[in-house]
Amino acid sequence: MAGLSTRFLPATEEMPKEVLPVVDRPAIRIVGNEAREAGIEHFIFIVGRNKGLIENHFDKRYELEETLRQRDKLEELELLEGDLRECRANELYAPARVVGAG
């Protein structure tokens, strides 16, 4: 998750590479789910400033979940809750400066 994502410009100008979609899911969700399946239980993410989307990705979305319940969209709710539940961040750190290789 390090670096300035220069290899993916201009796509990463507004969106961190970690949340770019791979088919229908953000890359970080796919990697997180695979890590959980491999037995990893504790995640530590080092994120740069301006990567609030990554932090937001792991937050619970109360309004969205309630709206899905009210509209009886239980399949979508289960997909959202199940996927995120398995891929919760345990710790997020933002270093003082970026020292990526890109």
N, C-alpha and C positions, 0 to 999 in steps of 0.2 A: 504494500500500500504506500510505499515510499515514493518520493520523487515528485516531479512536476507534471508528469503525464504528457511530456512533449512529443512522444512517439505517436500519440493518438490525436494530436491537434488536427483539425479544429473541433473535433467531437468533444474533447475534454475541456474546452474553454469554459463551459458552463456546468458540466457534469463530470464528476470524478470517474476515472476509468473503472473503478470498482463497482459502480452502480450502472454501468452501461449494460443494456440488455443483451443477453445471449438467448435468442429465440424469444421466450416469454418470461424470463426471470433475470434479475440483475446478477451479474457475475459473482458478486460477493455471496449471494444466497446459495448459488450452486456449489461454490467452494466450501462454504460453511456446512452445508448439508453433507457433502462428501466427507469432510473432516469428522463430523459427528458419527457418521456411519463407520469410520475407521477407528473410532474409539476416543477421539479427542474430546475432553470434557471442559476445558478451560481455554478461552480465547483471549489474547491480548492483541489489540489492534493499535498500531502506531499510525496516527493520521496527521496530516499537515493542516495548517489553518486553511480556511476556505473549503473544508471538506465536511461541512455540516450535513450534507445529504447522506453521508455514511452514518453519522450519528442518528439522524432522523430515520434512516432505514430500519434501525433496530428498535426504535421506540414503538410502544403500543399505540395503535391508531384507534382511540376510543370512538371518535365520531364515525369513522368509516365502518367499524364493526357494528355499532348500533344501527346505522343506516341499513346495512346488509341484513341484520336481524329483522328490522321493521319491514323490509321489503321481501322477507322470506327467501332470501338468496343464501340458503344454508350451504350449498356447495361451494360458492365463492368464499364464504366465511370460513369454512373448514380449510380450504386451500390457504387462505391468508393466515389463519391462526396456526395451523399445523406446520406450515413452512417456516414461519417466523419463530415459532416456539422452539423448533429444533436448531435454530441458527441465531440465537440471542448472543449478543456480545457480552462478555464478562467484564472487560476493561477496555477503555479507550484512552490513549495518551496522545497528546499533541506536543511535539518537541518545539523548542524555541526557534530553530531554523531548519530549513530543508537542505539535506545534503545528498540528494539523489544523483544517480549516474547519468540520467537522461539529458 
